[in-house]
Amino acid sequence: MPTSLTKTTLTIALSAVSLYGLSAHADDETLDFGVPAWPGITVKTAIAEQLLAPLGYDTRTHDIGLQVIYQGLESGDIDAFLGAWLPAQREMYAPREASGVIRGIGNNVDGAQMTLAVPAYTYDAGVQSFADLDEHREQFGGEIYGFGAGSAASEILHNAIDDDVWGLGDWEVVDTSEVGMLSAARDAISREEPIVWVGWTPHWMNLELPMRYLDDAKDLFGENNGESDVLTVMRSEYADKHPNVAAFFEGFTFTAEEQSWMIQQFGQKERDLDTVAATWIRDNRDKVETMLDGVTTRDGEPAWPAVKAALSE
């Protein structure tokens, strides 16, 4: 992923923004979310909208790609993004943070991780780390399943192969889609065959697949074996003008298990988005009250009573 946009790429990105219906410099009265086609971010954004509405804030979502989201934050067309997965998105995030255009408000998922995964039975049979992979190369056919060429995970694996890290020099990355990768994992598991793929949490795979993450002493996917932050990012100018909204997002956090449930319900079981969001809010009232501590309505009244009243309607 490039750390900056060339003139041609910038033109393409701006054209994409126009195609998706964003006007230049969206009005500050409406909080504009950038939402990629990721179930977890989609549900979290819906939860934020449902909580902000009784506080008096108008919101709007834009279903656009990741690079266009970052460009929209830079241009002023997007105000907030709830899925800055670091370190995977570092090349898009870091330059804009350094310039002061965007601000990381806080990590909204506790326990996020991305690294290689294997079925539980493969782990129990002795493949428990990256160091064990090449010894069992024939069992895996020398293949690691990824979820898309050009993804941060794919680049990490291709670089590891190029540098022969952990003896992976003669391995191959099967760059398929997320659906294709997980279908391959399901098929292998149904036959109790070895397979290694890029796994991460939060995701429904952690709830539905018998899987274990491999240890990696070289931290190819990031420090502490792929430990990740999922930052809430706001356009700095918007955050400065709306400190109460920024305060709202400082407390807007979830466990990896909670977001895995959201992804499962919306992305896997295809339940209605607003219903999934409303269900989480209704089932987690105590946590929502804690989230809203110190936050007010747009008129300066305490936030929780306004949200509580809306839940009773």
C-alpha positions in Angstrom: 0.0 0.0 0.0 1.5 3.4 -0.9 2.2 5.9 1.9 1.2 8.8 -0.3 -1.0 9.3 -3.4 0.5 10.2 -6.8 -1.3 12.8 -8.9 -3.0 10.0 -11.0 -4.0 8.0 -7.9 -5.3 11.2 -6.3 -7.5 11.9 -9.3 -8.8 8.3 -9.2 -9.5 8.6 -5.4 -11.3 11.9 -5.8 -13.4 10.5 -8.7 -14.3 7.6 -6.4 -15.4 10.0 -3.7 -17.6 11.7 -6.3 -19.0 8.5 -7.5 -20.0 7.5 -4.0 -21.9 10.7 -3.6 -19.6 12.6 -1.2 -19.6 16.3 -1.6 -16.4 18.2 -1.1 -15.9 19.2 2.6 -19.0 17.6 4.1 -20.9 19.9 6.5 -19.9 19.8 10.1 -23.4 19.4 11.3 -23.5 15.8 10.2 -21.0 13.2 11.3 -19.9 11.4 8.2 -18.6 7.8 8.7 -16.5 5.9 6.2 -17.5 2.3 6.2 -15.7 -0.4 4.2 -17.4 -3.7 3.4 -16.3 -5.3 6.7 -19.1 -6.6 9.0 -17.5 -5.7 12.3 -16.9 -2.1 11.3 -20.4 -1.9 9.8 -22.1 -3.1 13.0 -19.9 -0.9 15.3 -20.8 2.1 13.1 -24.5 1.3 13.4 -24.2 1.1 17.2 -22.5 4.5 17.3 -25.3 5.9 15.1 -28.0 4.5 17.4 -26.3 5.9 20.5 -25.6 9.3 19.0 -29.1 9.9 17.6 -30.7 10.4 21.1 -27.9 12.8 21.9 -29.0 15.0 19.1 -26.3 14.2 16.5 -27.1 13.6 12.8 -24.9 10.9 11.2 -24.4 9.6 7.7 -22.5 6.5 6.5 -20.6 6.1 3.2 -19.9 2.6 2.0 -16.5 3.1 0.4 -13.2 1.4 0.1 -10.4 1.7 2.6 -8.1 4.0 0.5 -11.0 6.3 -0.3 -11.9 6.5 3.4 -8.4 7.7 4.2 -8.5 10.2 1.3 -11.9 11.4 2.5 -10.5 12.0 6.0 -7.8 14.0 4.4 -10.1 16.0 2.1 -12.7 16.7 4.8 -15.4 14.5 3.3 -15.2 11.8 6.0 -15.2 12.7 9.7 -14.7 9.3 11.4 -13.6 5.7 10.7 -13.9 2.9 13.3 -11.5 0.4 11.6 -7.9 1.6 11.5 -6.3 -1.8 12.0 -2.7 -1.2 13.1 0.0 -2.1 12.3 -1.6 -3.5 9.1 -2.8 0.0 7.9 0.3 1.8 9.1 1.4 3.1 5.6 -2.0 4.8 5.1 -2.5 5.9 8.7 1.0 7.2 9.9 1.6 9.9 7.3 -1.8 11.5 7.8 -1.5 11.3 11.6 2.0 12.8 11.4 0.6 15.7 9.3 -2.1 16.3 11.9 -4.9 15.7 9.5 -6.3 12.7 11.5 -6.3 11.7 15.1 -6.4 8.3 16.7 -9.1 8.7 19.4 -8.5 5.3 21.0 -8.4 1.5 20.5 -12.0 0.3 20.1 -11.3 -3.5 20.3 -9.5 -5.1 23.2 -7.7 -8.3 22.2 -7.4 -7.9 18.4 -4.8 -10.1 16.7 -3.7 -11.1 13.2 -1.3 -14.0 12.5 -1.3 -17.5 11.0 -3.8 -20.1 12.2 -4.2 -23.8 11.9 -7.0 -26.2 12.9 -6.9 -27.2 16.6 -6.1 -30.9 15.7 -3.1 -29.7 13.7 -1.9 -27.6 16.6 -2.4 -30.5 19.0 -0.4 -32.7 16.6 2.7 -30.5 17.0 2.4 -27.5 14.6 2.3 -24.8 17.2 4.6 -22.1 15.8 5.9 -20.6 12.6 9.1 -22.5 13.3 7.2 -25.8 13.0 5.7 -25.1 9.6 8.6 -26.1 7.2 9.2 -29.4 9.0 5.6 -30.3 8.0 5.7 -28.7 4.6 4.4 -31.8 2.7 1.3 -32.0 4.9 0.4 -28.4 3.9 1.4 -28.8 0.3 3.7 -25.8 0.9 0.7 -23.5 0.8 -0.5 -20.7 3.1 -4.0 -19.4 2.4 -4.5 -15.6 2.4 -7.5 -13.4 1.8 -6.4 -11.2 -1.1 -3.4 -10.1 -3.2 -2.3 -6.6 -2.1 -3.6 -7.0 1.5 -1.1 -6.2 4.3 -1.1 -9.8 5.3 -0.3 -10.9 1.7 2.6 -8.5 1.6 3.9 -9.7 4.9 3.9 -13.3 3.8 5.4 -12.6 0.3 8.2 -10.7 2.0 8.8 -13.6 4.4 9.0 -16.0 1.4 11.4 -13.7 -0.4 13.6 -13.5 2.6 13.2 -17.2 3.5 12.1 -16.4 7.0 11.3 -19.5 9.0 12.3 -21.6 6.0 9.3 -20.4 4.0 11.4 -19.6 0.9 9.8 -22.5 -1.1 6.3 -21.9 0.1 3.4 -20.3 -1.8 0.7 -17.8 -0.8 -2.7 -18.8 -2.1 -4.1 -15.3 -2.5 -7.9 -15.8 -2.6 -10.7 -13.8 -1.1 -11.7 -13.9 2.6 -14.7 -16.1 1.6 -12.4 -18.4 -0.5 -9.8 -18.6 2.3 -12.3 -19.6 5.0 -14.2 -22.0 2.6 -10.9 -23.7 2.1 -10.4 -23.8 5.9 -13.9 -25.2 6.4 -13.4 -27.9 3.8 -10.0 -29.0 5.2 -11.4 -29.1 8.8 -14.4 -31.2 7.6 -11.9 -33.8 6.4 -9.5 -33.2 9.4 -6.7 -32.3 7.0 -3.9 -29.8 7.8 -4.3 -26.2 6.5 -2.7 -22.9 7.5 -4.3 -19.6 6.8 -4.3 -15.9 7.9 -6.5 -15.7 10.9 -7.6 -12.8 13.0 -9.8 -11.8 15.9 -12.3 -10.3 16.1 -14.0 -12.4 13.4 -16.7 -15.1 13.3 -14.1 -17.7 12.5 -13.1 -17.7 16.1 -16.6 -18.7 17.2 -17.3 -21.3 14.5 -13.9 -22.9 13.6 -11.8 -25.2 15.9 -8.6 -23.1 15.4 -5.4 -22.0 17.1 -3.0 -19.2 16.4 0.7 -20.0 15.8 3.4 -18.5 17.9 5.9 -16.3 16.0 9.0 -15.3 17.8 10.0 -13.0 14.9 6.7 -11.1 15.1 6.1 -10.9 11.3 2.6 -9.7 11.8 3.5 -7.2 14.4 4.7 -7.1 18.0 3.4 -9.6 20.5 2.6 -12.1 17.8 0.4 -9.9 15.7 -1.3 -8.1 18.5 -3.2 -5.3 16.9 -5.1 -2.1 17.7 -8.3 -1.2 15.9 -8.3 2.6 16.2 -11.2 5.0 16.1 -9.9 7.7 13.8 -11.4 11.2 13.5 -10.6 14.1 11.3 -8.7 16.4 13.6 -10.6 19.5 12.6 -13.9 17.8 13.3 -12.7 16.4 16.7 -11.6 19.9 17.7 -14.9 21.4 16.8 -16.9 18.6 18.5 -15.0 17.6 21.7 -18.1 15.9 23.0 -18.2 13.5 20.1 -14.5 12.8 20.5 -15.2 12.1 24.2 -18.0 9.7 23.1 -15.5 7.7 21.0 -12.9 7.7 23.7 -15.2 5.4 25.7 -16.5 3.5 22.6 -14.8 0.1 23.1 -15.6 -3.6 22.7 -13.9 -6.9 23.5 -12.7 -9.0 20.5 -15.4 -11.6 21.5 -18.1 -8.9 21.4 -17.1 -7.8 17.9 -16.7 -11.5 16.8 -20.4 -11.9 17.8 -21.4 -8.8 15.7 -19.5 -10.2 12.7 -21.1 -13.6 13.1 -24.7 -12.2 13.5 -24.5 -9.7 10.6 -21.9 -11.1 8.3 -22.4 -14.8 8.7 -26.0 -15.2 9.8 -27.1 -12.2 7.7 -29.3 -10.7 10.4 -30.6 -7.2 9.8 -28.0 -4.6 10.6 -30.1 -2.3 12.7 -31.5 -5.3 14.7 -28.0 -6.6 15.5 -26.9 -3.1 16.6 -30.0 -2.6 18.7 -29.7 -6.1 20.2 -26.1 -5.4 21.4 -27.1 -2.1 22.9 -30.2 -3.6 24.7 -28.2 -6.6 26.0 -25.3 -4.4 27.3 -27.0 -1.5 29.0 -24.5 -1.4 31.9 -21.6 -1.2 29.5 -23.3 1.5 27.4 -23.9 3.5 30.5 -20.1 3.2 31.3 -19.3 4.2 27.8 -21.3 7.4 28.1 -19.8 8.5 31.4 -18.8 12.2 31.0 -20.5 12.5 27.6 -23.5 14.9 27.1 -26.2 15.4 24.7 -25.7 18.2 22.1 -27.6 20.5 24.5 -25.2 19.7 27.4 -27.4 17.3 29.4 -26.0 13.9 30.6 -26.0 11.4 27.8 -27.1 8.2 29.6 -30.6 9.4 30.6 -31.3 10.4 27.0 -30.1 7.0 25.6 -32.0 5.2 28.4 -35.2 7.0 27.5 -34.7 6.1 23.8 -34.3 2.4 24.7 -37.6 2.5 26.6 -39.5 3.8 23.6 
